[in-house]
Amino acid sequence: VALSLSFFFWGGGGRRVREEGIDESEAMASSVMTSGRALAGCHATRRSSSRRGTHQQQHRSSSSSSSIRSVAMHGRGDGRGFDMAMGWRESSLSSMVNASSSIGWWSSSSSFGGRRRGRRHRAVVASSELAASGGEAVRVLVVGGGGREHALVWAMARSSQCARIFCAPGNAGIEREPKTSLVSKEELDCDKHEDVVEFCNENGVSLVVIGPEAELVAGLADSLRENGIRAFGPSRKAAQLEGSKTFMKDLCDKYGIPTAGYEVFVDPEKAKAYLGRKDEFPVVVKADGLAAGKGVVVAQTMEEATEAVDSMLLGNRFGSAGSSIVIEDFLAGEEASFFVIVDSKGNTQPLHSAQDHKAAYDGDRGPNTGGMGAYSPAPVLTPEMEAEVMESVIEPLVRGLREEGCPFQGVIFAGLMIDDEGAVKVLEFNVRFGDPECEVLMHRLQTDLLDIILSSCDGTLDKFDDDGEGIQWRDDPALVVIMAAEGYPGEYDKGTVIKMIEEEEGGGGAKVFHAGTKEGEEGETLAVGGRVLAVTASGSTVKEAQKKAYEAVDNRIDWPQGFCRRDIGWRAVQREERDE
């Protein structure tokens, strides 16, 4: 107790209470946390001097008293406060969890290695909450920085099992979520897998949620699991389901999964000879590897198809991703997406459907984008069709991957085409949540997302069947409108200022997820990407959700350099009006 009070008063805690007007008991609890971790870490080892350059050097170069004062004044509860001030490393996460649970308090620092410029968020994880949930206090690292990752962070932060979330690199909106800290690219390069493993070990992270497909295809999940760290996402081999169109099509062919007819080519002349024998156009030409969503050409004529072949196989348009191509039959109908969670033992749980809008402009005109909006559920995919998809697509896929020696664990995103007769065929598989589909799914999800993800990692998804309820969803549909920078998907300006009214706590209105944003020096929100904001709302109908989303776009966001489509959800709205 004496040491705790010494930390509080000597470390500037009393001054912090006076100057910042925060609750004295919370400030003292932060100091107790810091001193408790110091005691728990007395048998710890010295941190290597090669890691965490900029922020460590800042603390090491200052005197010990000013370093400790910095820890106390910033109220660090991320498990690194004493470590960064004195150069010590804690021996285990359990001691920190016990210390925090004993006082029912967990402090959340504002950002990893940075300051918050006046805003302060605190996360409370009481021991009674954790006992009631039957879960552990989990520290999570989320890899990525788009709207998808913001939605995942937002959903997981609401879990009583969530102690803390790091996001690398994150964005301005993620930084403002409770329990959450950003880790910049300079502090943690997620392309360097050994650095990610070391970061997790140093910060007590027991779960890594990998958002983007590139990190999955590169094998980040493998590196984490090899070092005893849970990873939500498939292995490098299983990620080829998205990383290689040839792998995906061959798997479908072998295990009887309905998809378009296809051929694979590495020789441009053989590809063009094949096209010359085609009786019908359009055809679809795809780069085999990852091409940032730009590796698909729907060729309306022989000339367009030939140009696509030459640009990929001869022109090196997509680098190694286009060194092999798939030419497949064109499928007509209406597209929809269907999401399924798979655990490490092969158990599956269906999530829900969604439908996105790829074209840049109203009326589905203009160039393709990463997605200008979406809604969930997709009315075109009826419950009967979803059951058929599970039986004829997902189950043989999961079984086939296991038989091929690459069992899948994570989320499967099936891109489907439904024709006029209701027949369903697979367009593509992705091995992560879609963006912007993730935003609407998280807006509707009622079950604890962190519990779902942990169950996926631990092979216990079947517990959702055992309780007879499954994963729970709100009945109300959700709709998201993407605000993009003028010029996207082409050239666009970066660094423009966005003014907005943040969502009121518990207000039940639209949620503005951030994608391509960062915080400026004065705390302002800057647009730094193509797709920048994802304005998401729910309603009793798609039409009502659409109305709420566009009201938020018009009344809460002031960004002259941005634009959005004004017809997101038009198919579903037409269905609703037709059925009235």
PyMOL commands that set and color helices and strands:
alter all, ss='L'
color gray80, all
select helices_A, chain A and resi 2-10+13-20+24-40+53-61+64-74+81-86+93-103+127-133+147-157+172-175+193-203+213-217+220-226+240-243+245-254+268-276+302-313+319-322+362-364+383-403+437-444+449-458+463-466+542-556+570-579
alter helices_A, ss='H'
color red, helices_A
select strands_A, chain A and resi 138-144+162-169+180-182+207-210+230-232+262-265+283-287+296-299+325-329+334-342+348-356+359-361+365-368+373-376+410-418+424-430+478-485+496-500+511-514+517-519+525-527+531-538+557-558+562-563
alter strands_A, ss='S'
color yellow, strands_A
deselect
rebuild
show_as cartoon
